[in-house]
Amino acid sequence: MGRPEKHPDEKRTERHNLRFTIAEMNHVRAQADAAGLDVAEYIRRRAVGYVVPAGTGRRGADPRLIGELNALGNNVNQLARAVHRGSRFTDQWEALAQRVGEILERLLLDEGDD
């Protein structure tokens, strides 16, 4: 099942090239990071007048743990597809659930350190 088709008015088809000084770009990157957004999303939200709250970023989480969690998400998808084809992977599901729990616990501990 794929992502639902967007209405033509919702598709981002228009582009605009901006140029920044190094200092301006460093400032924008810092603001985007503080808001927990990538630079393009931060600029888009500011340009159209959305309020972008500062200080809600992802600073506390270890990027390696997030990457590992994403990789485990891929494993979940692979196992789910196999189960839908009729395969049983009870041991793999249990091991995967345990590993996800360990990573989430480490992420929560990292956030508590801020």
Summary of the structure (lengths in Angstrom):
residues: 114
radius of gyration: 19.6
end to end distance: 38.8
largest distance: 56.6
contacts: 218
relative contact order: 0.09
helix: 62%
strand: 0%
